Amino acid sequence: MVEYFVTKGKLVVRNSEPLIVADGETKALTKAEFILWTSLHWNILNKASLEEEFNRRIKKYGLYRDVSFEQTLNRLKTRDLVASKSDYLAVDALYNLVKELYVVPLGTVNVFKKAMMLGVMLINGVPFDKCRETMDGFNLNCLEKQIVVFSKRLKVSGAELIRISDKDLWEIKSEDDIVPLAYEEHEDLDSIGNFTRFSKDKNKVLEAIVNLYLKKQIVFE
């Protein structure tokens, strides 16, 4: 059985305090929660990899751990700041994870920001080939751009994006139109993911959503 974990929400800092904003709520973090959440942020990891990164950071920053990794992870899941799903195959576990999450764009990296990032990396001694590889990672393909533009306009889940791609409904303007146009009869938010599992565009939309997350272009809610 494969299980993947991902963060929910966006990290902000107010009055030097790290906070997570998700679904309109702002939530504070303990030190252990902050270390674990940031260990996972913009990554999609299994439990073993997440625990390894968590322990590495705890040791690096010389923090005393008064709660276990398992306790901290369960606390973040209970607070709805970390999501997880499992299945027998890795691709199915990934699909189960993304299908129910809402995609929230952060905005694309513009030319000026890319130039500034490149300059900082070069000043810090990062080899030019590595810098170029990093910059290339911010380039979005046609479908990725389409998902970002659409998700800025309407709040949709991974499963809904797959169905919208299947039916070529990218011109929908209102959330009120999503159910009548994108959903089949007797489908609801809980069941649509069971049907889009077999959609023709599932794999390419799933790949695009994951790439956007890894490229730091979106967060999940």
C-alpha angles and dihedrals in degrees: 000000000000121000125188129194131203136174125249124212138017127287116234132170120221122176088350090302120122112230136176120225113201131156091353094306128112116214130188122222134218116230092259092047091049092051093048096043093050090045087062102034113119089003132096107213141168118236096262093052092045093051091048092053092044092052092046091055094044089054094043094055094039094236123167110234112215093170129047127249090249093052092048093048093049090049092054091047091050090050089051093241095117127042128197138181134177141201140156094265125049094230091052092049089051091049092048088053098049101038095073099038123095117234114230116185120218096195130267123278106256127214094263093051091047091051091050092048091049091051093050092049092049091048089051090055100254109157113255093240090055091047091052091048090052093048092049088055090067094059111105126212123225096270093045090053090047092053092048093050093046094046091051088058100041135019108239139164127237091257091050091051090053091052092045089053091047092054096034093237097152092129094065107130104185134049087223088069097052098081098043094045105031103033125077122223114290093013122126136173091278097049104037090081090060090059101039087057085082097040120129092234097044098106098045094045092046090051091048093051092048091047091051090052094048089047088055092242097121142023129206130242 
